[in-house]
């Protein structure tokens, strides 16, 4: 699935656009908002471009732009369960299988 057709990417891009809208409405630069929440300009740009964001960062942004966090995620983007499930399966295929660690024998004498 191409990233542009990925519904989660569309959702994150919409959230990023909402963050940019409220940041600009408040008259804040990327640098100023980033400084307030502990991120550099590059990370702020990535968030506004639709990169993944933590809930904690979303909350910090909402506080500093003066809106309820729900306004930042209130988009017209529909994300269906089956699309997310497909992404989870795809993501799990990319991860290398973990090897179980061999059990160590105790070196203590009884």
C-alpha positions as CSV (number, residue, x, y, z in Angstrom):
1,X,0.0,0.0,0.0
2,X,1.5,3.3,-1.0
3,X,2.0,5.8,1.8
4,X,-0.2,8.4,0.2
5,X,-3.1,5.9,0.1
6,X,-2.4,4.8,3.7
7,X,-5.4,6.0,5.8
8,X,-3.2,6.4,8.9
9,X,-0.8,8.6,7.0
10,X,-3.8,10.7,5.7
11,X,-5.0,11.0,9.3
12,X,-1.5,12.1,10.6
13,X,-1.2,14.5,7.7
14,X,-4.6,16.0,8.7
15,X,-3.5,16.3,12.3
16,X,-0.3,17.9,11.2
17,X,-2.2,20.4,9.1
18,X,-4.5,21.2,12.1
19,X,-1.4,21.8,14.3
20,X,0.1,24.1,11.7
21,X,-3.2,26.0,11.4
22,X,-3.5,26.6,15.2
23,X,0.2,27.4,15.5
24,X,-0.1,30.0,12.8
25,X,-3.3,31.4,14.2
26,X,-1.5,31.9,17.5
27,X,1.4,33.6,15.7
28,X,4.0,31.0,16.7
29,X,7.0,29.9,14.6
30,X,8.1,26.3,14.4
31,X,11.1,27.2,16.5
32,X,9.1,29.0,19.1
33,X,6.5,26.2,19.6
34,X,9.3,23.6,19.5
35,X,11.2,25.4,22.2
36,X,8.1,25.5,24.4
37,X,7.5,21.8,24.1
38,X,11.1,20.5,24.0
39,X,11.4,19.8,20.2
40,X,13.6,21.2,17.6
41,X,12.4,22.9,14.4
42,X,13.0,19.7,12.3
43,X,10.9,17.5,14.6
44,X,8.1,20.1,14.6
45,X,8.2,20.2,10.8
46,X,8.0,16.4,10.7
47,X,4.9,16.4,12.9
48,X,3.2,19.1,10.8
49,X,4.1,17.0,7.7
50,X,2.3,13.9,9.0
51,X,4.9,12.0,10.9
52,X,3.8,10.0,13.9
53,X,3.3,11.9,17.1
54,X,3.0,10.8,20.7
55,X,-0.1,11.7,22.8
56,X,2.2,13.5,25.2
57,X,3.5,15.8,22.4
58,X,0.0,16.3,21.1
59,X,-1.1,17.4,24.6
60,X,1.9,19.8,24.9
61,X,1.1,21.3,21.5
62,X,-2.5,21.8,22.4
63,X,-1.6,23.6,25.6
64,X,0.8,26.0,23.9
65,X,-1.5,26.8,21.0
66,X,-4.4,27.2,23.4
67,X,-6.9,24.6,22.1
68,X,-8.5,21.4,23.4
69,X,-6.4,18.4,22.2
70,X,-9.6,17.0,20.5
71,X,-9.5,19.9,18.1
72,X,-6.1,18.8,16.8
73,X,-7.4,15.3,16.0
74,X,-10.9,16.3,14.8
75,X,-10.4,15.5,11.1
76,X,-12.6,14.3,8.3
77,X,-10.3,11.4,7.7
78,X,-11.8,7.9,8.1
79,X,-9.5,5.2,9.4
80,X,-11.1,1.7,9.1
81,X,-10.2,-1.2,11.4
82,X,-9.3,-3.4,8.5
83,X,-6.8,-0.8,7.1
84,X,-5.1,-0.6,10.5
85,X,-5.1,-4.4,10.8
86,X,-3.4,-4.6,7.4
87,X,-0.7,-2.1,8.5
88,X,-0.1,-4.1,11.7
89,X,0.4,-7.3,9.7
90,X,2.7,-5.5,7.2
91,X,4.7,-4.0,10.1
92,X,5.1,-7.4,11.7
93,X,6.4,-8.9,8.5
94,X,9.2,-6.3,8.5
95,X,10.4,-7.0,12.0
96,X,13.1,-9.6,12.4
97,X,12.1,-12.6,14.4
98,X,13.5,-12.5,17.9
99,X,15.5,-15.5,19.0
100,X,14.8,-16.7,22.5
101,X,17.8,-16.3,24.7
102,X,19.3,-19.6,25.9
103,X,18.8,-20.3,29.5
104,X,21.9,-19.8,31.5
105,X,22.9,-22.5,33.9
106,X,23.4,-21.3,37.4
107,X,27.1,-21.3,38.4
108,X,26.3,-21.4,42.1
109,X,27.2,-24.5,43.9
110,X,24.5,-26.0,46.1
